[in-house]
Amino acid sequence: MKKAGCNLIMFGVEWADEEYLKEYKKNYSLDQVRATFKLTANAGIKRLGTFLIGVPGQDKESIVNTLKFAKEIDADYASFNVAVPRSNTSFREKAIEKGIIDDSVKIMDQSGDEVTMGTGKLSRDELQKLRNWAYFSFYFRPSYILKRLIAIRNWTEFKMHLREAYFILK
C-alpha cells in the first residue's frame, strides 16, 4: 500500500475495553489493534485511530482507558467521537432498554459533534467534557508536539499545524 501511495489509514478502534468489543461484535482484540498499528508504522504509513465514547453503560474509567490506549498504540492522529443513537443500531436499542432515551428521540445530526444522550453513568455534559479533555490530552502531550514539530518540512505544514491546534483549543 505504501508503494502505491497510501500515506494514512484510518482504523475504527472504538474502545480499549475487550468487553465492549465483544458486546458490540467487533470481532477483533486489543492485541490485534496493537499489532496492526505497529505493522502499519513499520511500513511507514500514518495511523488515524477513531475512538467511540458515550455508549450505554460506559463510565469515566472506560473513557480514560480508551485515551490511554490511543496513546499506547502511538496513533499519529485520533478522533474521539460520541455515540449517536441512530435508528436501527444496537446503541439505540440499548439506550432505550436502559431508559437513557425513549423511542420518541429522533436524531437528525448523525455527526456525533453534539452529545445527544448520556450513558446512564455519565451525563451529556460529563461526556462533552471528557471528549474535550481526550482531544486536549492526546494532542497537547509534549512528546506528541515534539514528534509533530520534527516532522514539519515547510512553512505550509507549520501553518497547517497551527490551524489544527487552534481548532482543538477552540
Helices and strands as residue ranges (DSSP letters): E 8-14, H 18-23, H 30-42, E 46-53, H 60-72, E 77-82, H 90-97, H 124-139, H 142-151, H 155-169
